Structures are given as structure tokens and as C-alpha cells.
């Protein structure tokens, strides 16, 4: 990881940001004054909401591809099935 001082970032921000964009690697920004202080890390933002959630650890990639198969096959009439379901729910129509 490259390191720059706050002064370098101030004077060469365009070049440093282009480097981050092209390489995709984060950079460390240090106080650079010898007296300590807070350091910062600048990194490219993930491109999509999916990538942001993945980077934050809120989601993880699927372990298998595709959708699971149907739970059961129903070979009857769809209208009869809906009538039965509505009757179970108390929505007789």
C-alpha cells in the first residue's frame, strides 16, 4: 500500500486519486508532520450496492448456482387450487 502525507495529497490530489482509480488499491494518508495525528485510508468505493454490502460483510456470495427446484409438483387445475387455498384462508369468493 502506498503512503502519502496530507501535504502531498493537498498538492497532488488529482494524480493520487487517478492512481487509486487505476490501480484499485487503497492508499494511506499520514499527518507527515512528525507530531503524530490521525492517518486516513482512501480506497475506491465498490461499484454496486451488492459490492458495498459484500465489502461490509453484510452478505456473502451464494455457494451454489441457480434456484432450487419446486417443492412439489401440482398437476391439478390451477383455479381449483386457488379456490382451495382461499377457502383455507377464509376468503371464499
Secondary structure as UniProt FT lines:
FT   STRAND          2..5
FT   HELIX           6..11
FT   HELIX           13..23
FT   STRAND          27..30
FT   STRAND          40..42
FT   HELIX           49..55
FT   TURN            56..57
FT   HELIX           78..89
//
